[in-house]
């Protein structure tokens, strides 16, 4: 089903039938937002700059690779980064979990959640915290770990914490003009909420993209986010990563018969990347987003891979897998990197310069 972009008669009928529920959702979300605007609900500001990487829709728009990319820029400049996440679908009940202290100590993946754990492994110098109370996480990141900047994963609808930068990601493959509010569509908020964004980023732009589609999407977004800059990026497959962290070039996929394994909200982009690299997908095994793999699941994957050259999954799936020795010989995760079409968001470059200058003045 094309949830959010209805095309069939049934999908359009479903959207109409759920319209009353979407209206109720709109009223509830509007009351919540106005409560924060009026000061009924308290908003707090952290002692350091806060950057939110969020979206206006449900489902993957590429927040994790963007978070990793931006964090790497700050870390490379000697700026200590804290990444704050809810830890969606984590198994721990603790209010706050230190996923990584930035010094080589990590929590268990089950306690952290798949995406925060992946971020921690990809960014060993970053402090990564999960918890439903982001204000408490922010306080811990600054006061105890000495972070200079905080990246708020999926923070556009998190009103209790004020942000200095709100980056909102829009999937190139979406058609927001045909979308609707939850549950009839994928929108978390009405499109006019984009006016709260500092900058928009169109993500998942394919190698052979349609320039007219980009132009139409930019024009449409401009109607709802007046005078906001719109940046663009692709996600490229850079490497294959084995369970014991051996790296292969992504070109190793070319000509190989593979089994594609994923637990993603929208696996099509993953499958398309594999095909672009020349892989022949003989079987697709898909679970629901953030699925935790059982021993039975791993046995099913191994059985399906009997005649395949390789089993390819995503990095956030690999961290949750416990493969047998036999399966581990074929199992790799596809590493995704962010490739900007043009420069990264100007607001990030400006903040990076400001924090770097502040660091330099302290040294002097």
N, C-alpha and C positions, 0 to 999 in steps of 0.2 A: 504493500500500500504506500502511495506517495503522501504520507502524512505531512500536512502543511502545504503541499502543492497538488491538490486533487486534480486528477485527470479523467478517471473513469466515472461513469454514471453513479456507481455505488459510492465512490469516495465523495462525490459532490453531495449526494443524498445524506451521507453520514455527517458531513460538515453542517448541513442545514438542520439536521435533527439535534446536533449538539450545540447549536447557537444559543439557546437559553442558558445552558450551563456556562458557556463562554461569557455571557452577559453577567452572570453572578460572579464569575471569577474576576471580571473587570471591576465591578463595584467593590469587591473585597480588596483587590490590589490598590485601587485608587484611594480607598479609605486609609489603608496602611501608609501610602506615600504622603498623603495630606497630613496624617498624624505626625510624621517626622518633620514635614515642612512647618507645621504650626508649633512645633516644640513640645507636643504632647508626649512623644517618645524621644528619648535622649540620643543625641549623636555625639560621638567623641572623636577627637583628633589625636593621632599618634605623635610622638616627639620627633619623628623622622618622616621624610616624604613617603607617601603610599601610592603605589601604582596598581590599579585594578585591571586585570585582563579578563574580560567577560563577554557575554553575548546577550542577545535579546530573544533567542530561540532555545528550545531544548535540543539536545543532541550535540554531537561533536562538530565544532567549527575550527578546532586546532589550537585550543587554549594551552595545552601542555607543551607542544613544540615552540610556541611563541614565548611562553614563560621561560623555558630553558634558554632560548636565544637571547632574550633581554637580560636575564640574570647573568649569562656568560659575559655580556658586554660590561656590566658593572664590576663583576669579579675581576675581569682582565685589567680594569683600571684601578684595582686595589681597594675597591669599595665593598664592604661586607654586606651581603645580601641575606635577607630573611624572606622565605616563601611561606605564606599562610594559606591553609586549605581547610575545608570542612572534613576532608577524608571520607568522601562519600562511599558508602557501602563497606567501610572498614568494620572489622569484627570486634575491635576493642570498645568498651563502654567508658573508658577514661575520658574525662572532660578535655584534657590536653595531652597530646603525645608528642614527645620530641623525636621526630622521625630521624633527623640528623643534627648533630651539634656542630657540624662544619669542621670537625677534627677527626673524622674517621669512625665515629660511633653511631650505629644505626639501630633503630627499633626493628621489630619483625614486620614483614610486609602485611601480615594479617592485622596487626595493630594500627598500621599507618594508612592502609588503603593503597590500591595499585598505583594510581597516578602520583600521589605524594612520594611513594617509595621510589618510583622510577625517577622522579625529579631529583630526589636526594642522591641516587646513584649516579645520575648524569652530572650532578653539580656537587662534588665532594666538599667544596669549600663553602657551600651555602648552608645556612641554618634553615631547616624545614620543620614546621610545626603544623599539627592538625588539631582541630577542635571546633565545636559549634560556636564557641564564644571567641570571635576573632579579636575583640578588644583585649581579652586576657592573653591571647597568643601574641598580640602586638606588644603588649607590655613586657612579656617575658623575653621576646626577641630583642628588644631594645635594652632593657635594664640588666638582664642576665648575660645575654650573648653579645651585646654591643653592636647590633646591626645598624647600618647607616641608611638603608633604604629597605622598604618592605614591598613585596609583590603579592597582591591579593588574588589568588586563583579563583575565578568565577565569582567576582565581587560586584558586578554591576547592579544587582538587586539587593546587595547587602548594605542597607541604609544605616545601621548603628555606627559604622565607621566612616568617617569622612575621608575622601581620597583627594590627592593632588592631581592625579592623572587617571582618567577613565578611558581605557581602550576597549572598543566594542568590535567584535569580530563578526563578519558577515560571510557566509559560505557562497562562493561564486555559483554553485550549483542550485542555490535556492531561488525561489521566485516570491519575494516578500509581498508583492502586490496581490498575490493569490492566497496568502496565508491568513490565519485567523488566530485569535487568542485560544489558549488552552480551555477545554480539551478538544475543541473543534479543530484546532490547528496546533502549531508548534511555538507560537509567540508567547513569551512570558509576560510581555507588556505591550501596550499599543505602540505603533511605530513612532508616534510623536515623542516617546521617551528617549529616542536617539538624540534629542536636543541636549540631554544631560551629558553626552559623550564629549570627551576632549578631542578624540580622533577616532575615525572608523578605519578598519582594516578589512579589505576583501581578501579572503583566504582561499586556499585550494584551487588556485588558478592553474589549469592544465598547461602542458607544454605548448600544445597547439590550440590556444584559446581563441575565442571569437571576439575581436575588438569591438564589434557593434554591441555585443552582449555586455561587455564591460562598460561601454559608454551609456547604455540604457540603465544599467544598475547604478552607476554613479549619479546619473540624472535623477533617478527615482529616490535614492538615498538623500540626495541634496534637498529634496522637497521636505523631508522629515528631520533632517539634521542640518539646519541652515548654517552655511558658512563654516562647516566643520571640515578639516582636511580629511581626505580619503587616501589611505595608503594601500598598497597591494603586495601580496606575496604568494609564492608557490611553496609546496612541501615536496622536497625531493628525497628519493631513496639514496642514501649515501653509502651505507654498509649493511652487511649481514653480521649479526652478533650471535655467537653460540652461547649455550648455558654457562660455559666457563670463560666467557668474555673474549673468545678468539674472534677477530675481525676479518671478514672477507669483503672484497669489493662487491657492490651490488650487481656488477656485470656478471657475477658468477651464476646469476639466475638464468641468463640467456640460454635458451634451448633446453632447459631442464623441465621435466614433469614434476609438478609439486602439488602438495596438499596445502591449502590455505586455511589457517585456523585463527579465529578471532572471536572476541566478545566485545563488540562495538555497537554503539547506537546506530551507526550508519556505515556498514562495512564496504560499500561500493568503492569509495575512494581508495581503500587499501587494496582491493582486488585490481583496480585500474592501474595502480602503481606497479603491481607485480607484472601485469600484462605489458606495460610500457617498457619494462626491463627484459622482456622477451621470454618470461616464464609461461609454461603451458599448465594452467590450473586444471588438474584432473578431478579434484573434489574440493568443495567448500564446506567447512565445518564452522557453523556460526552459533554462538550462544548470545544470551542477552548481555547488555552492557554491564561491565564490572563483575561478571560471573567469576566465582571461585571454583577452580578446577578440582574435581574429585579424582580418586584413583580410577574410578570407572570411566571418567572422561578421558583420562590419559591412556587407558587401555584401548578405548575406542579410536583415539587419534593414532595410536601405534598400529592398530589393525588396518585402518584406512590408508596408512602410509606404506603398506607392504610392497607395493609396486612403484612407489614414487621415489624420485631421486632425493628430494628434499621436502621437509615440512617447514613452512614459513608462517610465522605468527607476528604479532606486534610486540614491541618492547614492554608495554604495560601488561600484556598477557603472559609474556615469558617469565616475569618476576613472580607470577602466581603458580607456575608449573613445577612439578617434580617428576621429570621424565626418567624412564628406565635408561640404563646404559645403552641399550640398543636404539631407543628413540633419540637419545641425546646426540648420537652420531649424525642424525639427519636434521636435527632441529635447529633452526635459526630464527632470530627476530629481525625484522626489517627496521633499520634505524632511519628515522626521518629528521631532516634538517630543514630549517627555514631559509628560503631564498627570496630576498626582497626584489620586487620589480621596481627598481629605483632605490632611493635611500630609505632607511628605517624611519619611523615616525620622528618628525622634527622635535616634538616635545620630549622624547626620550633622549635625544642627542643633547638638547639644552640642559636637561636635568643632570645628565652624565657630566657635562662640562662644569656645572655649578658645584656638584659634589666633589669632583676632582680638584677644583680650585680651593674648596674648603679644606680638603685633606692636605693639599700642598701648603696652605697658609699655616695650618697647625704644625706641620713639620718645620717650617721656617721659624 
